[in-house]
Each structure stands twice: as C-alpha cells, then as structure tokens.
Amino acid sequence: MDVKVTEKDNREYLVSISGRFNTDNAYLVDSELSKIIAKADTITIDFDKLEYISSAGLRVLLTNQKRMKNPISIINASDDVYEIFEITGFSDIVNISRKE
C-alpha cells in the first residue's frame, strides 16, 4: 500500500491511496489523515489505484469523517469498491464517485 498526501490549495488536501487498504496497513492512512485533519477544510481521497478496502479501512474513514467539519470526498472508486460503500451504507456518510 502507498499513501500520498498533496496540499492542492490552502487547506484543501488530496490523499491518494493505492493497493489494498486493510487491517495490516489501515494505521498508515489513519496516521496521514490525523496529520492533516486539524488544518484541512476539505479532504479528497483518490481511490484510482485502490484494489480493495476492508472493514478496517472503512472504520478509518468513518473515524476521520467524524472529526471533519465537511464531508470527505472519495473519487475514482472502482465498481467493486463503490459496491462495498453502497452495501455498507458508507455512501450516505462520505461523498463517493466511481472511476470513469
């Protein structure tokens, strides 16, 4: 798994996650989000290269969403990842869009 954080504009961050987001590495994403959450107005997470997300990954996103004033946005989700968000109801908690 790889996590890359880029500040797009003042207080706007893009977090790119690739590989498998699961129990073994969820702490990496949590750590990166924790570093920027206090100073971010908006966070967009790019799932373009994400292959899989487990319940541990979903928990990290939910925990950090609760700390944000604005909704976290997820872009470029594969059909499989998008379906996980739909089935679990997480699509009602975060803004998520499919990969085109």
N, C-alpha and C positions, 0 to 999 in steps of 0.2 A: 504494500500500500504506500501511496505517496500523497502528501497533503501540502499544498502550496497556497500561501496567503498573499494576496496582492491588494494594496490600497488603490482603488480606482480613482476616487476623488476624496476630498476631505470628508472623513467619517463614513465613506462607502467602501466596503470590502468585498472582494471576490475570493472565495475559497474553492480551490479545485481539488477534487478527491478522485484518485484512480485506484484500480484494483478491487480488492474485497474489503468491505467495511464490516468487521465482525468483532467478536469478543477479544480476539488476540490483539487488535490494534485500535479499538474504539477510544482508548485513552489518548492516542495521538491526536485525533480530531477534537476530542474534548479539551485537551491542553491548548491547541491552537485557537479554538473558539473562545476559551476562557481568557486568553491574552488580549483579544480584540473586542470582546463583548461590551466592556465598560466604555470604550471610546467610539463604538460604531453606532451610527444611526441606522444603516442598512447593511445586511449581510446577504449576499447571493452565493449559493453553493452550486458549483458546476459539477454535475454528475456525468459529463460526457464520456469519461473513461472509467466510470464505476461499473464493475461487473456484477456486484452482489451487495446487499445490505441485510444484516441480521437484526434480531430484536435488540441486541446491544447497541447497534448503530442507531436504531430508531430512538432508543432511550436517550442517547447523547443529544440527538437533535431536539427531542422534546424538552429535556432539561435546559438546554441552552435557549430554546424558544421562550420558555417561561421567564428567562432573565432579560429578554429583549423587550423594548417598548413596541417596536414594529415587527411584523411577521418576517421570518426568514423566508427567502425565496430560493427555490431549487429549480435549476434549469437543466435541460438536456438529459432528462431521465430516460433510460431505455424502457421499452414496453414492460419488461419483467419487473424492473424496479418500480415503475409507476404503478403497476398492478399491486405490488406489496403495499404501497401507500394507500391505494383505494380500498383494499380488503381490510386493512387495519384501522381505517378512518383517519390516518395521518394527513390525508389530502385535505381534510377540513381544518387542520391545525396550521399547516405551512402551505405557502403558495408553491405549487409544483407544476412544471410543464414538461412535456415529452420532448425527446430528441426528434428533430425533423429530418 
